Every structure is written in C-alpha cells, then in structure tokens.
Amino acid sequence: MEPWTFLPSPPNLSEPLMYDAYFLGNESDMVSRNDTLDGARHSFDKTGTAVITFLYFAVCTVGLCGNALVIYVILRYAKMKTVTNIYILNLAVADVLCMLSLPFIAIQLALVHWPFGGALCRVVMTVDSLNQFTSIFCLTVMSIDRYLAVVHPIKSTKWRKPRVAKLINLAVWGVSLLVNLPIVIYSGLVTTKENAHFCTIVWPEPQDAYYTAFMFYTFLLGFFLPLTVICLCYLLIVVKVKSSGIRVGSSKRKRSERKVTRMVSIVVAVFVLCWLPFYVFNVTSVTGTITTTPALKSTFDFVVVLGYANSCANPILYAFLSDNFKKSFQNVLCLRRTGGLDEMERSDSRLDRTRVVNEGVPEMQSTLLNGDLQTSI
C-alpha cells in the first residue's frame, strides 16, 4: 500500500534483505545502507524478477478494468446510486489510483533503478500510499454503514443518505492525507555508488528508530485497527440477523443467516488473506531476526503482489455478492441484457414505501436484513 522502495533494513536483520514493500502492499526494497544496496542489486534472481514484474502489470490491468467498470455502472444506473454503493465508488476510485502506481513499481523492480526523477518519485509514492490508506478506511466505513443499516435501521436513516455518504468520503480522503504525512515529507531518492537511484523514504537520523516506529504506525493504522472494527461490525451484524431471523420465520432466517455468513466470511477472509502475510513479514522484520534466503525473498515478492491483488478482488466480490452489480456488469459487457435498471429503481422505491406503510416497522427491518444487506457489498 505504501512506500514501496529501497529502505534501510532494521538493525536486527541477520543478513541484508531486499524487501519489495513495506506498507500495505507497496514495494519497499529494504537494505542496510548504501553499500548493501550495491551488493543486493546483483543478488536479484532474474527469472523471479521477470515473473513478479509480469504479475504487477497483470494485476494493474485487471484492477484498472474491474474498478473502472464498477465506477461506470454506479454512475450510469440510478438503481446503483445507494449509500453503500457511494462508499464502493470511493473504494473503486482509490483502487484505480493505486493501480496506476504499479507500472512505476514494476519498472523500478525490473531495472533496479528509478529513472523518473525525484519529483515524480514523491508524487507516485504519495498518491500510491494515500489511496492505499483510503482503501482500507473505505472498507471500515462500509462495515460501519452495514452495522447501522442492520442493527439500527430506523435510527440510522437520517445519517444513511447519499449526501452524508459523499461528505464521509471526503473526510476519509482527508484523514488518509493526514496519516500519510510522513510519506509526503520524507519520500525521495537514494543514490548508490554506481549512480543508480531508488525511490524510497529517506528517514532522518536515527534511521533505525524512525523505521521501526513507522512499521508499527502503519501496522496499527493500516491493518490492525481497521480489521478490528470490521470484524466487530460483522460480528454484531451476524448476532442481529440471528436474533431477528426468529421473528421472520425459520426459512427466511436460514436463508438470511446463510447469505450474511457467506458475505461476511468472504469479505473478511479476502481482506485478511491479502494483507496478513505482508504484515507478518513487516512486524517480524522489526521484532525478530530474519535469515535471508532466496526462497524468503521470492515469498515476500509474492506477498507484495498479493496485497495489490486485493484491489482486483473487490469487483469480483461485488459481482458474486450483489445481484445488482452482477446484472449491471452483464448489461455493460453485453453478456445479458437486463432492461429497465433505471425504471426498476423507481418501481422498487415505490414498492418499499408502500410496504413500510402497510406492514409496519418490523417488516421494514426484515427487508433490510434479507435484501439490502445481501447486495450492498
């Protein structure tokens, strides 16, 4: 997610280790001082580098296409302009901007050199890290929104409006910028004895202390705390669905439990799958001694790509977990024509209002539980 370049290794590394990322999916090749940089350059496995470079471009292509499709269908169809989808739109924008940084990362990996100059280095690192923070914060906001919609469906109606969602999206970008300030301030170029340049974070002295502090800073704000909030929200959602399902009949309860459990398990599992391995490497690098091996280097290269691949997974999840997204994707891609998406929105809105008036609040809660939750992520 963030600074993905050559950084000084922490003092407890037993051997120089060329890391390919240090924050939330960003490639940061960390080595101990400039002399180690020179030696580590020659230790690159050319075949492995070629494979990882190819994967970067593949992830970039799939991620750009998938998230561009998400953005288009949300802006195109009136039915897609829900509160939850406004958050998804923000996440897709962040994912697109994140994908735009991947070609630069791949080129530096392939050339073992940053050829684009210091100004572009700062811009790319800032944009990349900013949007990676934004992606994680978007997931957190979406989870909180789901909690409010399911657990407090009536009280939250005055807050769960498209206008409020847009303001929250702006706040997410503002918070991300504040969290990202260390990268904005300290990103720059490191020059080796052979006059090769690497885009990285240039910490002031004592570099080891700054590096260690930043690793825990990014781990807490970029993974642990958001994941804790996400898990708590979905746990409360499951509890609410189980307790409410009893009142709406056993068959509805079973379907609701099954679909919500499936949604929760997939969303949370994909998030953890993509980011947990990366943070295991990062935290281990500052809390223990790592023995460098070619296998370890190759594993970490893959872990970095896996982090970026999370942006590719999001559109796929939407297609499987939301009927509205699935139909919209099919419409745009001409796989199957689903006419009247805009008209369906107006018809559904009238039907929902009539149902609330005729059947009362309990039925509206049931609708939220068995309809809105299933297709909102």
Backbone hydrogen bonds, N-H to C=O, Kabsch-Sander energy under -0.5 kcal/mol:
donor,donor_aa,acceptor,acceptor_aa,energy
2,E,23,F,-5.1
6,F,199,C,-0.6
7,L,5,T,-0.5
7,L,29,D,-1.0
9,S,31,V,-0.7
13,L,10,P,-1.7
14,S,290,I,-1.1
15,E,290,I,-0.8
19,Y,17,L,-1.2
19,Y,30,M,-0.6
21,A,27,E,-0.8
21,A,28,S,-1.2
22,Y,3,P,-1.2
23,F,3,P,-0.5
23,F,26,N,-0.5
26,N,23,F,-1.8
28,S,26,N,-0.8
30,M,28,S,-0.9
31,V,7,L,-3.4
31,V,29,D,-0.5
33,R,31,V,-1.1
36,T,32,S,-0.8
37,L,33,R,-1.6
38,D,34,N,-1.7
39,G,35,D,-1.6
40,A,36,T,-3.0
41,R,37,L,-1.7
42,H,38,D,-0.8
43,S,40,A,-1.1
44,F,41,R,-1.1
46,K,44,F,-0.7
49,T,45,D,-2.7
50,A,46,K,-2.2
51,V,47,T,-2.2
52,I,48,G,-2.6
53,T,49,T,-2.6
54,F,50,A,-2.2
55,L,51,V,-2.3
56,Y,52,I,-2.2
57,F,53,T,-1.9
58,A,54,F,-2.4
59,V,55,L,-3.0
60,C,56,Y,-2.4
61,T,57,F,-2.3
62,V,58,A,-2.6
63,G,59,V,-2.9
64,L,60,C,-2.4
65,C,61,T,-2.2
66,G,62,V,-2.7
67,N,63,G,-2.3
68,A,64,L,-2.1
69,L,65,C,-1.9
70,V,66,G,-1.8
71,I,67,N,-2.4
72,Y,68,A,-2.2
73,V,69,L,-2.4
74,I,70,V,-1.9
75,L,71,I,-2.0
76,R,72,Y,-2.3
77,Y,73,V,-2.1
80,M,77,Y,-1.0
81,K,78,A,-1.6
82,T,80,M,-1.7
86,I,82,T,-1.6
87,Y,83,V,-1.4
88,I,84,T,-2.1
89,L,85,N,-2.5
90,N,86,I,-1.7
91,L,87,Y,-2.2
92,A,88,I,-2.7
93,V,89,L,-2.3
94,A,90,N,-2.2
95,D,91,L,-2.5
96,V,92,A,-2.4
97,L,93,V,-2.3
98,C,94,A,-2.2
99,M,95,D,-2.5
100,L,96,V,-1.6
101,S,97,L,-0.6
101,S,98,C,-1.2
102,L,98,C,-0.5
102,L,99,M,-1.1
105,I,101,S,-1.7
106,A,102,L,-2.9
107,I,103,P,-2.3
108,Q,104,F,-2.1
109,L,105,I,-2.2
110,A,106,A,-2.5
111,L,107,I,-2.8
112,V,108,Q,-1.8
113,H,108,Q,-0.9
114,W,197,H,-3.2
121,C,117,G,-1.5
122,R,118,G,-2.1
123,V,119,A,-2.1
124,V,120,L,-3.1
125,M,121,C,-2.4
126,T,122,R,-2.2
127,V,123,V,-2.9
128,D,124,V,-2.7
129,S,125,M,-2.5
130,L,126,T,-2.6
131,N,127,V,-2.2
132,Q,128,D,-1.6
133,F,129,S,-2.3
134,T,130,L,-2.1
135,S,131,N,-2.0
136,I,132,Q,-1.6
137,F,133,F,-2.5
138,C,134,T,-2.5
139,L,135,S,-1.9
140,T,136,I,-1.8
141,V,137,F,-2.5
142,M,138,C,-2.8
143,S,139,L,-1.8
144,I,140,T,-2.3
145,D,141,V,-2.6
146,R,142,M,-2.2
147,Y,143,S,-2.2
148,L,144,I,-2.4
149,A,145,D,-2.4
150,V,146,R,-1.9
151,V,147,Y,-2.8
152,H,147,Y,-0.7
152,H,148,L,-1.3
156,S,152,H,-1.9
157,T,154,I,-1.4
158,K,155,K,-0.6
159,W,156,S,-1.1
160,R,156,S,-2.7
161,K,159,W,-1.9
165,A,161,K,-2.6
166,K,162,P,-2.1
167,L,163,R,-1.8
168,I,164,V,-2.4
169,N,165,A,-2.2
170,L,166,K,-1.9
171,A,167,L,-2.1
172,V,168,I,-2.3
173,W,169,N,-1.9
174,G,170,L,-2.1
175,V,171,A,-2.8
176,S,172,V,-2.4
177,L,173,W,-2.1
178,L,174,G,-1.9
179,V,175,V,-2.7
180,N,176,S,-1.7
181,L,178,L,-1.3
183,I,180,N,-1.0
184,V,180,N,-1.9
185,I,181,L,-2.5
186,Y,182,P,-2.3
187,S,183,I,-1.6
188,G,200,T,-3.0
190,V,198,F,-2.2
192,T,196,A,-2.5
195,N,192,T,-1.8
198,F,190,V,-2.0
200,T,188,G,-3.0
200,T,198,F,-0.5
202,V,186,Y,-3.0
202,V,200,T,-0.5
203,W,201,I,-1.0
210,Y,206,P,-1.9
211,Y,207,Q,-2.9
212,T,208,D,-2.5
213,A,209,A,-2.4
214,F,210,Y,-2.4
215,M,211,Y,-2.1
216,F,212,T,-1.8
217,Y,213,A,-2.2
218,T,214,F,-2.7
219,F,215,M,-1.9
220,L,216,F,-2.5
221,L,217,Y,-2.3
222,G,218,T,-2.3
223,F,219,F,-1.0
224,F,219,F,-2.7
225,L,220,L,-2.4
227,L,223,F,-2.6
228,T,224,F,-2.3
229,V,225,L,-2.2
230,I,226,P,-2.6
231,C,227,L,-2.7
232,L,228,T,-2.2
233,C,229,V,-2.5
234,Y,230,I,-2.3
235,L,231,C,-2.1
236,L,232,L,-2.2
237,I,233,C,-2.0
238,V,234,Y,-2.3
239,V,235,L,-2.2
240,K,236,L,-2.3
241,V,237,I,-2.8
242,K,238,V,-2.4
243,S,239,V,-2.1
244,S,240,K,-2.6
245,G,241,V,-2.3
246,I,242,K,-0.8
247,R,244,S,-1.2
248,V,244,S,-0.8
248,V,245,G,-0.6
249,G,246,I,-0.6
253,R,249,G,-2.5
254,K,250,S,-2.6
255,R,251,S,-2.2
256,S,252,K,-2.9
257,E,253,R,-2.9
258,R,254,K,-2.5
259,K,255,R,-2.6
260,V,256,S,-2.7
261,T,257,E,-2.7
262,R,258,R,-2.0
263,M,259,K,-2.6
264,V,260,V,-3.1
265,S,261,T,-2.6
266,I,262,R,-2.2
267,V,263,M,-2.6
268,V,264,V,-2.4
269,A,265,S,-2.0
270,V,266,I,-2.5
271,F,267,V,-1.8
272,V,268,V,-2.7
273,L,269,A,-3.0
274,C,270,V,-2.1
275,W,271,F,-1.8
276,L,272,V,-2.7
279,Y,275,W,-1.9
280,V,276,L,-2.1
281,F,277,P,-1.9
282,N,278,F,-2.2
283,V,279,Y,-2.9
284,T,280,V,-2.1
285,S,281,F,-2.0
286,V,282,N,-0.7
286,V,283,V,-0.9
287,T,283,V,-1.1
288,G,284,T,-2.0
291,T,289,T,-0.5
292,T,290,I,-0.7
297,K,293,T,-2.3
298,S,294,P,-2.4
299,T,295,A,-2.4
300,F,296,L,-2.4
301,D,297,K,-2.1
302,F,298,S,-2.0
303,V,299,T,-2.3
304,V,300,F,-2.2
305,V,301,D,-1.8
306,L,302,F,-2.5
307,G,303,V,-1.7
308,Y,304,V,-1.8
309,A,305,V,-2.2
310,N,306,L,-0.6
310,N,307,G,-1.0
311,S,308,Y,-1.7
312,C,309,A,-0.6
313,A,309,A,-1.8
314,N,310,N,-1.4
316,I,312,C,-0.8
317,L,313,A,-2.5
318,Y,314,N,-2.3
319,A,315,P,-2.0
320,F,316,I,-1.7
321,L,317,L,-2.7
322,S,318,Y,-2.0
326,K,322,S,-2.2
327,K,323,D,-2.7
328,S,324,N,-2.3
329,F,325,F,-3.0
330,Q,326,K,-2.3
331,N,327,K,-2.2
332,V,328,S,-2.5
333,L,329,F,-2.7
334,C,331,N,-0.9
335,L,330,Q,-2.1
336,R,330,Q,-1.2
338,T,336,R,-0.5
339,G,337,R,-0.6
344,M,340,G,-3.1
345,E,341,L,-1.3
346,R,342,D,-1.2
347,S,343,E,-2.4
348,D,344,M,-3.0
349,S,345,E,-2.1
350,R,346,R,-2.0
351,L,347,S,-2.3
352,D,348,D,-2.7
353,R,349,S,-2.2
354,T,350,R,-2.2
355,R,351,L,-2.4
356,V,352,D,-2.2
357,V,353,R,-2.0
358,N,354,T,-2.6
359,E,355,R,-2.6
360,G,356,V,-1.7
364,M,360,G,-1.3
365,Q,361,V,-2.3
366,S,362,P,-2.0
367,T,363,E,-2.4
368,L,364,M,-2.3
369,L,365,Q,-2.4
370,N,366,S,-2.7
371,G,367,T,-1.9
372,D,367,T,-1.1
373,L,368,L,-1.9
375,T,371,G,-1.1
376,S,373,L,-0.7
